[in-house]
Amino acid sequence: MRKALLFLIILGAMTSITCSRRALQTTRQDYLGTELRLDGVYYNKPQKAHFFLYRNGVFFDGGTGFRGSVNDLMKFYSQKENYITAYQLPYAWGVFSIENNQILIEKWVSSDAFGIYTTTNFDGAIINDTTLLLNYPVKSIAVDTFYFHKLSEKPDSTNTFIK
């Protein structure tokens, strides 16, 4: 009986915790440069991770583990209902800045057990306007190459997390 009561108290406390987000340290700024194309998606091969960059300095993380070709990715994003839940997830969003052919991305990461969304930084080198080398925050993964693919309709960058 005591164990059940203790479990219910802990469960109640856990469900009453509201999620919070640590503030991004990078200020969102409009991107006015030409170092990178913004009219599509950046992906790594074999299409396991992808993201979008926007003129307003917003970063949208499409996630990892996408199974399929680049064409499958294009089809996925042609239907808004496929990614509509991302607008409710802080860890899908962040900001980016570019300086001297270097890119810095700061985004939220999934919350911990206490409902707090922390942030992480990615940085990398711009090889040309369609190719990036990104350093992951997890050192065991190291560097990955991301390639650009034009996409006629990108997800909207408007979200409730970045002002």
VOLOGU-902001 format. One record per residue (C-alpha): residue in one letter; x, y, z. Coordinates in steps of 0.001 Angstrom, whole numbers. Layout:
BEGIN
+------+---------+---------+---------+
: type :    east :   north :      up :
+------+---------+---------+---------+
:    a :       X :       Y :       Z :
...
+------+---------+---------+---------+
END
This chain:
BEGIN
+------+---------+---------+---------+
: type :    east :   north :      up :
+------+---------+---------+---------+
:    m :       0 :       0 :       0 :
:    r :    2799 :    2415 :     909 :
:    k :    4609 :    1676 :   -2363 :
:    a :    1455 :    2346 :   -4359 :
:    l :     869 :    5621 :   -2516 :
:    l :    4481 :    6683 :   -3031 :
:    f :    4213 :    5798 :   -6725 :
:    l :    1047 :    7902 :   -7096 :
:    i :    2674 :   10875 :   -5355 :
:    i :    5740 :   10687 :   -7613 :
:    l :    3579 :   10227 :  -10699 :
:    g :    1452 :   13234 :   -9751 :
:    a :    4538 :   15371 :   -9172 :
:    m :    6035 :   14343 :  -12515 :
:    t :    2875 :   15114 :  -14479 :
:    s :    2427 :   18492 :  -12819 :
:    i :    5866 :   19688 :  -13878 :
:    t :    5604 :   22139 :  -16726 :
:    c :    8191 :   22077 :  -19452 :
:    s :   10560 :   25002 :  -19608 :
:    r :   13195 :   26066 :  -22084 :
:    r :   16579 :   27529 :  -21459 :
:    a :   17004 :   30696 :  -23458 :
:    l :   18973 :   30510 :  -26675 :
:    q :   22252 :   32404 :  -26353 :
:    t :   22385 :   33174 :  -30078 :
:    t :   20151 :   36053 :  -31104 :
:    r :   17996 :   35447 :  -34152 :
:    q :   19042 :   37727 :  -36993 :
:    d :   17876 :   37912 :  -40578 :
:    y :   20314 :   36222 :  -42934 :
:    l :   21123 :   38595 :  -45783 :
:    g :   24102 :   36724 :  -47199 :
:    t :   24596 :   34534 :  -50229 :
:    e :   26965 :   31940 :  -48790 :
:    l :   24179 :   29327 :  -48615 :
:    r :   21069 :   28538 :  -50600 :
:    l :   17879 :   28690 :  -48582 :
:    d :   15318 :   27488 :  -51110 :
:    g :   15426 :   23847 :  -50057 :
:    v :   16637 :   21279 :  -47553 :
:    y :   20089 :   20203 :  -46362 :
:    y :   20539 :   16468 :  -45836 :
:    n :   23312 :   13993 :  -45198 :
:    k :   23732 :   10735 :  -47050 :
:    p :   22038 :    8333 :  -46867 :
:    q :   19317 :   10843 :  -45894 :
:    k :   19331 :   10093 :  -42195 :
:    a :   19312 :   13706 :  -41029 :
:    h :   17998 :   16892 :  -42613 :
:    f :   17257 :   20501 :  -41766 :
:    f :   16036 :   23773 :  -43194 :
:    l :   17521 :   27266 :  -42983 :
:    y :   15394 :   30394 :  -43413 :
:    r :   16057 :   33998 :  -44409 :
:    n :   14803 :   35124 :  -40964 :
:    g :   17650 :   33228 :  -39241 :
:    v :   15475 :   30317 :  -38085 :
:    f :   16695 :   26705 :  -38173 :
:    f :   14198 :   23815 :  -38459 :
:    d :   15503 :   20354 :  -37614 :
:    g :   13712 :   17721 :  -39664 :
:    g :   15269 :   14997 :  -37559 :
:    t :   17369 :   11914 :  -38117 :
:    g :   16681 :    8451 :  -39356 :
:    f :   14665 :    9327 :  -42452 :
:    r :   14347 :    6176 :  -44539 :
:    g :   14178 :    6680 :  -48248 :
:    s :   15566 :    8701 :  -51107 :
:    v :   15783 :   12450 :  -51511 :
:    n :   12644 :   12215 :  -53652 :
:    d :   10867 :   10483 :  -50756 :
:    l :   11946 :   13362 :  -48529 :
:    m :   10485 :   15860 :  -51003 :
:    k :    7193 :   13946 :  -51077 :
:    f :    7120 :   13853 :  -47266 :
:    y :    7374 :   17642 :  -47019 :
:    s :    4790 :   18206 :  -49723 :
:    q :    2114 :   17143 :  -47193 :
:    k :    1946 :   19467 :  -44169 :
:    e :     162 :   16846 :  -42052 :
:    n :    3389 :   14781 :  -42130 :
:    y :    5283 :   17339 :  -40042 :
:    i :    2589 :   19488 :  -38385 :
:    t :    3459 :   18175 :  -34892 :
:    a :    6950 :   19688 :  -35211 :
:    y :    5379 :   23102 :  -34589 :
:    q :    4668 :   21945 :  -31016 :
:    l :    8191 :   20639 :  -30302 :
:    p :   10847 :   23087 :  -29109 :
:    y :   13667 :   20722 :  -30063 :
:    a :   12722 :   21024 :  -33747 :
:    w :   13695 :   24715 :  -33713 :
:    g :   16720 :   26926 :  -33340 :
:    v :   18601 :   29791 :  -34915 :
:    f :   21664 :   30092 :  -37093 :
:    s :   24223 :   32704 :  -38003 :
:    i :   26958 :   32847 :  -40608 :
:    e :   30253 :   34648 :  -40415 :
:    n :   33393 :   34208 :  -42517 :
:    n :   32117 :   31037 :  -44244 :
:    q :   31379 :   29460 :  -40867 :
:    i :   27904 :   28512 :  -39668 :
:    l :   26765 :   28391 :  -36055 :
:    i :   23482 :   26683 :  -35163 :
:    e :   21930 :   26747 :  -31705 :
:    k :   18844 :   24657 :  -31037 :
:    w :   16907 :   23135 :  -28203 :
:    v :   17352 :   19465 :  -27404 :
:    s :   14741 :   17089 :  -26063 :
:    s :   13762 :   17715 :  -22456 :
:    d :   15259 :   15882 :  -19529 :
:    a :   13261 :   14019 :  -16890 :
:    f :   12285 :   17335 :  -15289 :
:    g :   10818 :   18835 :  -18457 :
:    i :   13664 :   21272 :  -19151 :
:    y :   14755 :   21834 :  -22738 :
:    t :   18457 :   22621 :  -22850 :
:    t :   20332 :   23958 :  -25857 :
:    t :   23183 :   22670 :  -27955 :
:    n :   25441 :   24213 :  -30574 :
:    f :   26575 :   22924 :  -33944 :
:    d :   29189 :   24683 :  -35984 :
:    g :   30714 :   24027 :  -39324 :
:    a :   32358 :   25177 :  -42484 :
:    i :   30602 :   26304 :  -45635 :
:    i :   32267 :   24534 :  -48552 :
:    n :   30068 :   26202 :  -51175 :
:    d :   26466 :   27428 :  -51357 :
:    t :   25137 :   23839 :  -51399 :
:    t :   27545 :   21933 :  -49119 :
:    l :   28248 :   22165 :  -45384 :
:    l :   30585 :   20312 :  -43036 :
:    l :   28939 :   20257 :  -39595 :
:    n :   30550 :   19358 :  -36288 :
:    y :   28189 :   17513 :  -33980 :
:    p :   28151 :   18380 :  -30282 :
:    v :   28697 :   14666 :  -29590 :
:    k :   32394 :   14184 :  -30294 :
:    s :   32025 :   10485 :  -31134 :
:    i :   30043 :   11410 :  -34271 :
:    a :   32510 :   14119 :  -35329 :
:    v :   31959 :   15825 :  -38715 :
:    d :   29261 :   15143 :  -41287 :
:    t :   28674 :   16518 :  -44784 :
:    f :   25281 :   18003 :  -45630 :
:    y :   24126 :   18593 :  -49185 :
:    f :   21467 :   20930 :  -50516 :
:    h :   18410 :   19903 :  -52503 :
:    k :   15951 :   22446 :  -53902 :
:    l :   12448 :   22138 :  -52488 :
:    s :    9618 :   24173 :  -53950 :
:    e :    7604 :   24321 :  -50708 :
:    k :    9465 :   24319 :  -47424 :
:    p :    7776 :   24114 :  -44038 :
:    d :    6894 :   27562 :  -42671 :
:    s :    9473 :   28971 :  -40245 :
:    t :    6844 :   30660 :  -38094 :
:    n :    6713 :   28982 :  -34681 :
:    t :    5889 :   29843 :  -31069 :
:    f :    9412 :   29276 :  -29733 :
:    i :   11522 :   31822 :  -31626 :
:    k :   10610 :   35482 :  -31784 :
+------+---------+---------+---------+
END
